[in-house]
Amino acid sequence: MQPITDPVAKDAVLADDRGHVFHSWSAQSLISPMAIAGAEGSYVYDYDGNEYLDLSSQLVNTNIGHQHPKVVAAIKEQADRLCTIAPQHANDVRGEAARLITERAPEGFTHVFFTNGGTEAVEHAVRMARLHTGRPKVLSRYRSYHGGTTLSVNLTGDPRRWPSDTGTAGVVHFFGPFLYRSEFDATTEAEECERALRHLEQTIKFEGPDTIAAVLLESIPGTAGIMVPPPGYLAGVRQICDRYGIVYIADEVMAGFGRAGEWFAFDAHGVAPDLITFAKGVNSGYVPLGGVVISSPIVETFSERVYPGGLTYSGHPLACAAAVATITTMADEGIVGHAKHIGDDILRPGLNELAGRHPVIGEVRGTGVFFALDLVKDRATKEELAPYGGTSEAMGALGAAMKAEGLFPFMNYHRLHIVPPCTISDDEAREALDRLDRALKAIDSYYEG
Ligand SMILES: Cc1ncc(COP(=O)(O)O)c(C=O)c1O
């Protein structure tokens, strides 16, 4: 796609949007959405003749890039063949998608329950764990995001939970490992890991192990800050869950399907959970799809007993055809390995170099195409460039400077996330770093250290 200039179309799009679309997580009159004319590969286009390198992958979902021709063709072909069919029937693409997903999961994961997105996947995984164990409570960490529906938002460990916190959801929060802002006064990854595991086990002991159905963990917390767990942490969680008969649910909605340079982010940690939630990258969101990958003991629980849950669009053929094409193409084109290469060889060294030039970058962390810059006023105090749960003039200035440089940002509070498609080319990634270097100059003066 070429950049286009069409002010009339832009005005019409914005008039309908402002007049009729109620946006998520927003005060409706305080936002000014950008009118999008199209997208292709790593680029997004507006109606003013501008193209932007997409460092957001939208909501971190277009892992295969925008408008991948093979995925688009598969959706068109499926639309011609069969647009929809109820979930109780066997369907070719639904079955194939389930098989391709289980083939990428650890041994013993045999079945997939399909949902329309990530939050429903989390709701159903927890329901399965509760019925499997006969226990009510679920543990999840502070600094996490698990979705916007009632249970998922109560499981979420960030301020988006607060307005909808029922206080009765059966959720207990704990702190996970995060050395840069350690809750455990740790000074090394090993210390942080050991203390975070001890804290988790103590939480379980004091809550009553027999009351806890599941520990729900993003393998790498995403929106909450892209904190790759220290070596041994996830394996330690696995051991603790085994010790107390607790189901370990890995939330891979954001971290999975190539984002972290692996099919599943926990693959790099040598562990296998009991349930895996996925969405986003499974078909890059071309058609909404999510689900739960289920290990055989939990499948067995519902062998002779009804699973009390379902969705009209569970395993929707258009979404599943998109998943088959996405997974097959990612495998054929080596896209997961490419994401790892982009992280190891371009983003990590490049972002660390930027940190050398811009003291506002307190920490660079991440893996694959899943990086965060922790922006601070002072490296010694680590005071954030925006308050927890809020924004600031500096973050606004950074967003504006990035757009002026032709970069599409993903920002959360005081952090900038660098989360381009897994398919971003080496040259595009280097170009993004050059543009980011220039954009960061807009906030150098906010550094007070
Ligand atoms: C880790 C994680 N879990 C669950 C969700 C919810 O997914 P959805 O927005 O598709 O409902 C998200 C969304 O960002 C997520 O990042």
The ligand as an ORCA input file, in Angstrom:
! r2SCAN-3c Opt
* xyz 0 1
  C      -1.756    -11.554     29.033
  C      -3.128    -11.186     28.580
  N      -4.165    -11.931     28.956
  C      -5.424    -11.662     28.564
  C      -5.686    -10.572     27.757
  C      -7.095    -10.279     27.310
  O      -7.228    -10.554     25.951
  P      -8.433     -9.918     25.099
  O      -8.222     -8.454     25.065
  O      -8.311    -10.604     23.767
  O      -9.705    -10.302     25.787
  C      -4.620     -9.755     27.326
  C      -4.856     -8.577     26.470
  O      -4.019     -7.750     26.266
  C      -3.309    -10.070     27.755
  O      -2.272     -9.326     27.399
*
